[in-house]
């Protein structure tokens, strides 16, 4: 990849701008594309398809071509509804993981700059607050108040907007009552089951920091589940077109991102497959 393209990518990431890297897997020619800029002439014929990938925040190979589109979005937005004690620990974890955080709570004595310094806070009811923030399917919702007047409107909004992660604090009984209210409001069983409730993975802890840790662990797990398959599809596309250089480059990126975990191990398996394919081709 050219130095000028790499520099542009670094600059855009620093500015938290959204962009896409468009690559021809046949010759590894790449360009950086933003919706408000002209597309490189080598890729102009694919503009409509590239725009579709970009707007949907998806990655993949354009059907019938060797053009791979990889979108880079702003840090994943996490909306926390309820500025309770757990939220303070949750914010610390989320900040360290580069999530973009917004707190919604109409109770100003809970949601204050003093308790959450440097965080975007909306002291409004969810119905009103969501009109002021940009959300999409790459947004996560964490509802913590136990109060149906605050949590339920937020959960309904998240379901309607297809948030990739929706979690709500509360006991099994509290969640069962919540599900019944959503059912009465017309939501399907599949939609209701998309809510993680009670929220968090089972660590056994009961203190505020332990509960916050269980929530952030579940959020990170669901985030990887969302993005990892997209990376492997891109690698598969490169391998099908026998562009070993692009496939290896994508695998190196995957290994750096996911380290020695399951994804990192899988990346080593794919690297071996690439090596075998190259030998057979030779």
N, C-alpha and C positions, 0 to 999 in steps of 0.2 A: 504494500500500500504506500502511496506517495507521501512524502513528508508533509506537503501542504494539506493533504486530507487529514492526516493524523493530528496536525496542529489545529485544524478547524474543529475536529471532534473534541479535543481537549478543551478548547475555548468554549464550545457550546455546552459541554458538561459543567464547566465552572459557572456558567451563566444560568444553569438549570433550564436550558432551552430544549424543546422537543425537536427531534430530527430523525431522519432515516438514512441508513447507509444502503445504497443500492449497488449490487455487485453482479457482473456478468460472470457466471461460474465457468464459462468456456475459456475466458482469457484473463480472469481475475481483475478486470478493469472495474474500478469503483468510483462512486461519487457520493457526496453528502447532499441531502435534499431537505429543504424546509418548505412548508406550504406557501410561505410568502416570498419564495425565491424561484427563479427560472430553473428548470431541470436541464441537466447536461444534455447536449444534442444526441449523444450516443444512446440515451435512454428515453428520449422525448416521446417515442411511439408507445411507450408503456405507461405514460403519465396517469391515465385513468385508473389502471390497476394499482399503480404505486400509491396514488392518492387513497384508494380504498384500503390498502394495508395500513397506511399512515393513520387515517382517521379512525380505524377500528383498533389501532394499537396492537396489531398482530404482526408476526414474522412469518416468512415462508417464501416458497418459490412460486412465481406467477405461472399459472397453468399453461402448459404447452411451450414453455420457454426455459432458459437457463438463467433467468434473472431472479436473484435472491434479494428480498427486502427485509432488512432488520431495523425495527423502529426502536428509538431510544426515548423513553418518556421521562417526565419529571419524576422525582422520588415518589414512591407510592404514598398516596394520601391516606392517613388513618384519622377517622373522625371518632373522637371519644365523647360519648353523651353521658354526662354526669361527672362533675369535678369532685368526686369522693376521694377518700384517703388512698385507695388502691390506685387511682388515676395518677397520683404524684409519682409513685414508683414506676407505673406503666410508661409514663412520659419519659422518664430517665432511660429506661430500656430502649424505647422506640427511637429516641434521639440518637443514641449510640449506634443504632442500626440504620440511620439515615432515612427514616420514615419522615414524611411531612405531616405534622400533627395539627389538628384543629380540635378545640374543646368547645362543646355546646352545653350550656346549662343556664337556664333563666335565673338561677339563684346566684346573684352577684356575690354573696358572702362566701360561697364555695369557689366559684370560678373567678379568681382574681389574679392580677399580675403578681401580687406578692406570693401567692401559692404556686403559680405556674409562670415564672419569669421567662420572657422571650417566646412564649407560645401564643399562637393565634387563638383568641378567646372570643366567643360570641355569647353574650348574656341575653339570649333570646330562646323562645320556644323552638323546637326543631322545625316545625312547618315554616316558620319565618327565617330561621337561620340557614336552612339549605338553599334558600333563594340567593344567598350571598356568597356561596362557595361553589367552585367548579368541581363536579364529581363525574365519574364514569365507571365502567366495569373494572377499572384498576384501583378502585377505592375500597377501603375496609371500614367497617363500622363496629365499634365496641360500645355496647350499652350497659351502663353500670348503676343506674339509679334505683332500680326495683319499682319505680313509680310508673304505672301504666300511662299516666298523662304525659310523661316525658319520653319514656322508652318506646311506647307503641308507635307513635307517629314517625319516629326515627327508623324503626324496624320496617314499617310499611314503605317508607321512602327507599330504603336500601334494597328491599326486595323488588320494588318497581323499577329501580335503576340497575338491577342486576349486579350489585356489588359482589366482588369475588370472595369476600369474607364478611360474614355477619355473625357476631357473637353477643350473647346477653347473659349478664350475671344473674344468679338466683338459684335457689334450690330446685330439685326435680318437681316439687309441687308448684313452685312459682312459675317454672317454665311450662308445666302442663296447663296452668291457668292462662298463661300468655298465648300458648298455641290455640286454646279454645277461643280466645278473643279474636285471634287472627282468622280462624276458621269461620267464625260468625261474620267477620268483615268481608268474606268472600275469597280468601286466599286458599290455594290448593294445597294438598298434602305435600307435594314436592316442594312448593315454595316455602312452606313452613319448616320442612325438614332441612332446608338450606341453612337454617339458623343453628349455630353451635350453642346449645343450651343444655345443661349448665356449661358456661364457657370455660375454656382452658383444658389442658391435658391433665391427667390424674397424677399429681406429684405427691399427694397426701398432706400437703401443707395447708395451714389455715390462716396464717398471718397475712397482712396486706402485701408485703414484698413477695411472699411465696405465691400468692394468688396472681399477682402481677406477672411473675416469672412464668407461671403456667399458661397465662393468656398470650404473652409474647411468644412463647415457644410454639403454641398452636398457630399463631399468625404467621410466623416464619415458615413453618412446615407447609401451610396452605399456599404461601407465596411461592415456594419452590415447586410445589405441585403444578402451579399455574404456568410458570415460565419454563421449566425444564423440558417438557415435551416439545415446545417450540424450537428450542436449540437442537434437539435431536432430529427433528424434521428437516431443519436446514442442512444438517450434516448428511442426512440420507439423500437429499437432493443433490448435494455436491458429489457424493459417491456414485449416484446413478449416472451422472454426467461424466464420471471418471475424472473429475477435477480434483486430483489428490492433494494439490497444494492448498486449495480452499478448504477441503475437508479437514486436513491436518491443522490448518490455522484455526478453524472453528473448534476443533477438539482441544487445542492448547488453551483457547479462551475458556472453554468449559472446565478444564482441569484447574485453571487458576481460580475460577469462581467457586468451585465446589470442593476443591481439595481432595482429601482421601476418603470422603464418605462414599455412599452408594453411587452417586453421580460421578464422582472421580474415578471409582473403580470401573464403572460402565464406560467412561471415556477411554480408559486403557484398553478395554475389550474392543472398542471400535477402532482404536489406533492399530491394534493387531490385525483386524479385518482389512484395514486400508493397506497394511504392509503385504498381506497375503494377496490381495487383489492386484497390487502393483507387480508382484513377482509373477503371478499367473499371466498378466497382460504382457510382461516382457518375454 
